[in-house]
Amino acid sequence: MLRSTLPASVAFQSDFAEDLLQVKVDGTQIHQILVNLCTNASHAMENGGVLTVRLENADLTRDLEVFDGSLGPGVYVKLSVSDTGPGISENDLPSIFDPYFTTKELGKGSGLGLSVVWGIVKTYGGGIRVSSEPGKGSRFEIYLPAVSERPSGPEPEAIQEVPAGSETILFVDDEEGIVELNRQRLEGLGYTVTGTSDPDYALQCIQERPKRFDLVITDMTMPKRQGDSLAREILKIRPDMPIILCTGHSDRISEDSAQDFGLAKYLHKPMDLQSLAVSVREALDRL
């Protein structure tokens, strides 16, 4: 999936150790970490370069300094994402995990990506190290505690059927990596998907052809226009349009208030394929 989201000018390399230990984490969140880090790395190499993803075991015999603290001795699995871009300036480096910090132009990302990555890693008791040298690229190292044995628990449940369809969907999120990930997911289920990171362009699409799409899926927190504002404008044009609002966290709207002004669904990010597919099908079947 990552290879298909990168421009042709960016070479992709991967190096995974054969004796990898296990970590007890949510796969969807690890997917989100990869999408965020690799999207940022790709953006840093506008003129081409090499993106490398490595996975290896790390046995720490003493404390290791990481962002916002230190990791104690122990066995970890280390995920590294590096690029050959211009690097991160010394002035910006201390702020890169702050919510809404971004060096992108206005309208090209909210800056929440690295903040989300840090939040996920911290939840699992891990740590992040960042190294960067001007003109020689950047390297992000994610350390996650390894489990010594295969986690015990009940037998895996039977795989649930993932509902599919053939309708046309407009997907809006200011993070381009999230747009591409979910476009591929939904197209893999048979849908026709138009994805955009610009909510104003999404609204323009609806204004020009109100009946073009069967469903709109939009992020809540976007720099140019909030998701609830976009939804309200779309419903003025086409009151019967089913809209799914997605958010990691928002004080502006709740599940109840979302339904009050006509939204079909309210989803929490990150979304796994199953919950996304079920919500899409439920929203469309209400028509």
Secondary structure, DSSP 8 states (H G I E B T S, - for coil): -HHHHS-TTEEEEEEE-TT--B----HHHHHHHHHHHHHHHHHHTTT-EEEEEEEEEEEESS-EEETTEEE-SEEEEEEEEE--SS---TTTGGGTTSTT---S-TTS--S-HHHHHHHHHHHTT-EEEEEEETTTEEEEEEEEE-BSS----S-------------EEEEE-SSHHHHHHHHHHHHHTT-EEEEES-HHHHHHHHHH-TTS-SEEEEES--SSS-HHHHHHHHHHH-TT--EEEEES--SS--HHHHHHTT-SEEEESS--HHHHHHHHHHHHHT-
